[in-house]
Amino acid sequence: MKITFCCTGTKPEPWLAGLRSAFPGAEVTVWEPGAALADHAVVWAPPQQFFDEQTELKGVFNIGAGVDALLKLRLPPQATVVRLDDAGMSVQMAEYVCHAVIRHFREFDGYAADIQAGKWTYRKPLERSEFPVGVMGLGVLGARVAQSVAQFDFPVVGWSRSAKELAGVRCFAGAAQFNDFLASTRILVNLLPLTPETRDIMCLQTLSRLRSGGYVINVARGAHLVDEDLLALLASGHLSGAMLDVFRSEPLPPEHPFWQHPQITITPHTSARTLRDESIAQIAGKIRALEAGQAILGIVDPVRGY
């Protein structure tokens, strides 16, 4: 068996060592133009030339949950494209979102500003019932996030393309229930995959449907959010703030207004990082299953876009 590694911006040596340990009899190499044909590929942001040359791939394993960039390429029609189910990312995402929700609800930014100004102040405790959290996208990551937030006694609602059932979460599904979901939400968390249908989904029309004083947390893709609409709703007072981890252009350009906006907190696309050892173990298990003709989770449907 031959496995090729083509991950832009990723140090290959630790990945090669892990894959070779998982498959002692396999040939595991870094892809270079003109390389021999491989059976399986481990990829992140590969060039089109990679797929133009690697025409006999059985499996393409993306070392991340998001596959929107990969699906823009022409892929070998016989290859099964597979994304990571979790590999240690869901707990990181839950940590990030719970931190963002609690930071906003407990007004810790306000306390920090007061302390910086030398003020010792108190604020009236808020009611959790007045801060329902809505999670868009209830896949592996979204489900973990929604149920983690619910552990802090916030009302939690969720929305997904197809119907889901999650303990402690009131679930909405499909276009017909989207507006009801938004109207039930004050803190909006986005964990949707990026598809043509979800691009720009957080815009003036949708964000205006959130409860007054709404707050936006985006940990999915920057192209889900219309930047200008967020700024307009912050200026109008309908939204009270946002915590953003992803952006249309990354790194965020120095001149972008998000950098200095007093109601926006930004982080450098770090809400959930790929954990190498966990990812290698998952990929190895799925390669073995594919080779044995067994069913696996995480197969990407190019039509749906995830």
Long-range contacts (C-beta under 8 A, 24 or more apart in sequence): 1-25, 1-26, 1-27, 1-39, 1-40, 1-287, 1-291, 2-26, 2-27, 2-28, 2-29, 2-36, 2-37, 2-38, 2-39, 2-40, 3-27, 3-28, 3-29, 3-38, 3-39, 3-40, 3-41, 3-42, 3-287, 4-28, 4-29, 4-30, 4-31, 4-35, 4-38, 4-40, 4-41, 4-42, 4-54, 5-29, 5-30, 5-31, 5-41, 5-42, 5-43, 6-30, 6-31, 6-41, 6-42, 6-43, 6-44, 6-46, 6-50, 7-42, 7-43, 7-44, 7-45, 7-46, 7-63, 8-44, 8-45, 8-46, 8-47, 9-44, 9-45, 10-44, 10-63, 14-276, 15-42, 15-276, 15-280, 18-276, 18-277, 18-280, 19-280, 19-283, 19-284, 22-280, 22-281, 22-284, 23-284, 23-287, 40-287, 40-290, 42-283, 43-70, 45-69, 45-70, 46-70, 46-73, 48-73, 48-74, 51-75, 51-76, 58-290, 58-291, 59-286, 59-287, 59-290, 61-283, 61-286, 61-287, 62-300, 63-274, 63-279, 63-283, 64-274, 65-89, 65-139, 65-140, 65-141, 65-272, 66-193, 66-194, 66-220, 66-221, 67-193, 67-300, 67-305, 67-306, 68-193, 68-194, 68-195, 68-221, 68-305, 68-306, 70-300, 71-300, 71-302, 71-305, 75-302, 80-290, 80-299, 81-299, 81-300, 81-302, 82-283, 82-286, 82-296, 82-298, 82-299, 82-300, 83-298, 83-300, 83-306, 84-274, 84-279, 84-282, 84-283, 84-298, 85-140, 85-282, 85-297, 85-298, 86-140, 86-141, 86-144, 86-278, 86-282, 87-274, 87-275, 87-278, 87-279, 87-281, 87-282, 88-275, 88-278, 88-279, 89-141, 89-272, 89-273, 89-274, 89-275, 90-140, 90-141, 90-144, 90-145, 90-272, 91-144, 92-271, 92-272, 92-273, 93-141, 93-144, 93-145, 93-191, 93-219, 93-271, 93-272, 94-144, 94-145, 94-148, 94-149, 96-219, 96-245, 96-267, 96-271, 96-272, 97-145, 97-148, 97-149, 97-189, 97-217, 97-219, 97-271, 98-145, 98-148, 98-149, 98-152, 100-217, 100-243, 100-265, 101-131, 101-133, 101-149, 101-152, 101-154, 101-187, 101-189, 101-217, 102-152, 103-243, 103-265, 104-187, 104-215, 104-240, 104-241, 104-243, 105-131, 105-154, 105-187, 109-241, 109-265, 128-152, 128-153, 128-154, 128-155, 129-155, 130-186, 131-155, 131-186, 131-187, 132-156, 132-157, 132-184, 132-185, 132-186, 132-187, 132-211, 133-157, 133-185, 133-186, 133-187, 133-189, 134-158, 134-159, 134-181, 134-182, 134-184, 134-185, 134-186, 134-187, 134-188, 134-189, 134-210, 135-159, 135-169, 135-189, 135-191, 136-160, 136-181, 136-188, 136-189, 136-190, 136-191, 136-192, 136-201, 137-190, 137-191, 137-192, 137-193, 137-220, 138-164, 138-166, 138-169, 138-171, 138-191, 139-191, 139-193, 139-306, 141-191, 141-272, 142-191, 145-189, 145-191, 149-189, 154-187, 157-181, 157-184, 157-185, 178-206, 179-209, 182-206, 182-209, 182-210, 183-209, 183-210, 183-211, 185-210, 185-211, 185-214, 186-210, 186-211, 186-213, 186-214, 186-215, 187-214, 187-215, 187-217, 188-214, 188-215, 188-216, 188-217, 189-217, 189-219, 190-216, 190-217, 190-218, 190-219, 190-220, 190-224, 190-225, 191-219, 191-220, 192-220, 192-221, 192-224, 193-220, 193-305, 193-306, 194-220, 194-221, 194-223, 194-224, 194-305, 195-304, 195-305, 195-306, 196-305, 197-305, 198-224, 199-223, 199-224, 200-224, 200-225, 200-226, 202-226, 202-229, 202-230, 203-229, 204-229, 204-232, 204-233, 207-233, 207-238, 207-239, 208-233, 208-238, 210-238, 210-239, 212-238, 213-238, 213-239, 213-240, 214-238, 214-239, 214-240, 215-239, 215-240, 215-241, 215-242, 215-243, 216-241, 216-242, 216-243, 216-244, 217-242, 217-243, 217-244, 218-242, 218-243, 218-244, 218-245, 218-246, 219-245, 219-246, 219-271, 219-272, 220-246, 221-246, 222-246, 222-247, 222-248, 222-249, 222-250, 223-248, 227-256, 227-257, 227-258, 230-264, 231-257, 231-261, 234-261, 234-263, 234-264, 239-263, 241-265, 243-267, 245-269, 245-270, 245-271, 246-271
